[in-house]
Amino acid sequence: MSKGYLSAPAYIVVLTDNNSTYPQYNHWDGPLAAANLMLAARALGYGTVHITDSFSEEITRKVFNIPDHFTRVCFTPVGVPVEWPEKEKRVLDEFVVNNSF
């Protein structure tokens, strides 16, 4: 699986700074930043994937020379996929819950 990840032309490591003004918000801000990055990439015609466990934080830290006061949120390759998955439209009622489960 990681072979495909390593064929991308660019990689982004999303980090949070433990020395930021409000580090208690890093738990939410980091994943939100990663999601927005991935949505923007897709809007521009690129593919991404949110990777948290295929490469250890220790290896990522070493390869990218990341200082200790940063915490990795995710690692994401960015590139144009060989092919896009087929889009399958689902009826809204299949995945929306209205007022109860």
N, C-alpha and C positions, 0 to 999 in steps of 0.2 A: 504494500500500500504506500509506503513512504517513497518508493521510487517515483511514482507519479507526482508526488508533492515536490520532489527535488528537480523536476523538469521545468518548473516555471521560470520565466525570465526575471522576476522580481519577487522579493520577500519583504514582508513588513512584520515587525514584532511590536505588538501593542503593549505598552508599559504604563504603569502608574508610578508616580513619584511619592515615595513615603515621606518626603520632606515638604510636600505641598502644603498650602495654607490650611486645607481641610482634608487631611488624609483619611478621616473616617468615611468620607464619601467615595473613596477610590473603589470600594467594593461595587458600587453602582456605576460610577462614571467611566471606569475602564471598559466594561462590557458594552455600555452605550456607545462609546467612541468606536469600538470594534464593529458594532452593528452598523453604525452610520458609514464607516469606511467601506464595509462590504456592500451596502446598498448603493453608495456612490460609484463604486467600481462596477457593479452590475449595470447601473444606468449608463455608464460609459462603454459598455460592451465587454467588460472583463469578467472573468470568473475568479472566485475566491473560495476559501474554505476555512472555517474556524477550527484551528488545531490546538488542542490543549494537552493531549496525552501521547501523541506519536513521537514527540521529541521532548525529552526531559527539560525542565527549566535549567538544570545545571549545564546541559549541553548547549542550550540556546544562549545562556549567559556567557559561556566560554567562547563560542563561535562569534558572537556579536560584541564581545567585550563589554558587557552590560555592567555598570557599577552596582554595588550592593544595595544602594538605597532605592532601587527600582524593583518593582514586582511585575513579572510577566502576566499579562491577561491572556494573550494568545499569540500564536505565530500564524501568519497567513501568506501563502503563496498567491501571487497575482499574475494572471496571464489570460490569453485568449484560449478557451478550451478547444480541443480537437472537434468536439461536437457538443451541442447543448442537449440536455434531456428533453424528451417529448413533454409537451405541456398537456396536462390533463385537467380540464375544468371540472370542478366538483360543485355540486349543488350547495348553496350556502347553508342549508339546514343540516348538512352532514357534519359541519364542524363549528357551528355557532350555537352556543347555549343561551337560551333566553329565559331569564328569571329563575331557573332551577336546573339541577343536574339530573 
